[in-house]
Amino acid sequence: MTLVIDNVFKKYPIRQSKTVVNALNGISLNISKGQTLGIVGESGCGKSTLARLIVGLESPTQGAITWRDNVLLRGSKNQWRNHLSPAQLVFQDPYSSLNPRQRIGECIREVISAHNLRKKEEIDSRVTELLKVVGISEDMKNRYPHQLSGGQRQRVSIARALAAEPELIILDEPVSALDVSVRADVMNLLVDLRKEFGLTYLFISHDLSMVRHISDVIAVMYLGRVVELGTWDEVLDNPQHPYTKALIAAIPDHSQVGQMDLTVSLEGEVPSPTNIPLGCAFHVRCPIAVPNCSKMIPQLLPIKSSQSVACSEVVK
């Protein structure tokens, strides 16, 4: 395995109210080299927090993240910052993730220089090469981010990530801020780059059709836990967890995602991460909940060779 996430928790204490935000509550995932793992779930389920932990922007409260048999984020927070940074993060909003006072060519040049990836005289040609790879012409490298369209800015963000020559790229809602007409182009670019450079992706999105387009394996998250895991066709064509079914049913035309005729509807709001219900966190909204669901936290157990579900009523 390239990346192993083992029982990771992340808690944010709130001093004023003396409470704790439980962002991640025991996440365990594996990503193999060349694989794309898609992560889906409602806003606030912990998707972006997980991305920040993997690239070292934050440290887990509990658990371990292992990269090629080396445990990361225990001790020095700078373990990722070696000669070749192995993981890069592409943020949701390309405008806010780029320095508005820095030309796009300079923002890519800065990454190459920081990691000493090219000789000084080779950096400019490398910048031009990376921009060409993502579909940006050389004559645009002296422009500022505000002079580009949303799609062009996201392409620059991808080029900046590639500049570090990573093996793993975390894509946090990479197309949700773009116009619908541009999304397909950026998604096709990501697919092509994965093949060309042998990249491993962790693709975070709430758009199941996008996840289906690019992912090999899909993990469904709810309040900081994985409730269903499997290949994209197993999870989307034959969902087992009631939350996964509800996500698919909520799409206006869910036939574009799965083959099942789903009419599942959820009642109530997502519980606060500062006050997660006892037992299964989903039981307060679950249409098949039984009294025992409020007492025990269900474990992610296999129901097929590659599909697992965290639901005691499904796994019997």
Sequence and secondary structure as in RCSB ss.txt:
>XXXX:A:sequence
MTLVIDNVFKKYPIRQSKTVVNALNGISLNISKGQTLGIVGESGCGKSTLARLIVGLESPTQGAITWRDNVLLRG
SKNQWRNHLSPAQLVFQDPYSSLNPRQRIGECIREVISAHNLRKKEEIDSRVTELLKVVGISEDMKNRYPHQLSG
GQRQRVSIARALAAEPELIILDEPVSALDVSVRADVMNLLVDLRKEFGLTYLFISHDLSMVRHISDVIAVMYLGR
VVELGTWDEVLDNPQHPYTKALIAAIPDHSQVGQMDLTVSLEGEVPSPTNIPLGCAFHVRCPIAVPNCSKMIPQL
LPIKSSQSVACSEVVK
>XXXX:A:secstr
  EEEEEEEEEEEETTTTEEEEEEEEEEEEE TT EEEEE  TTSSHHHHHHHHTTSS  SEEEEEETTEEESSS
 TTTT SSS  EEEE S HHHHS TTS HHHHHHHHHHHTT S GGGHHHHHHHHHHHTT  GGGTT  GGGS H
HHHHHHHHHHHHHT  SEEEEESTTTTS HHHHHHHHHHHHHHHHHHT EEEEE S HHHHHHH SEEEEEETTE
EEEEEEHHHHHHS  SHHHHHHHHTSTTGGGT SS       S    TTS  SSSTTTTT TT  GGGGTS    
EESSSS EE  TTT  
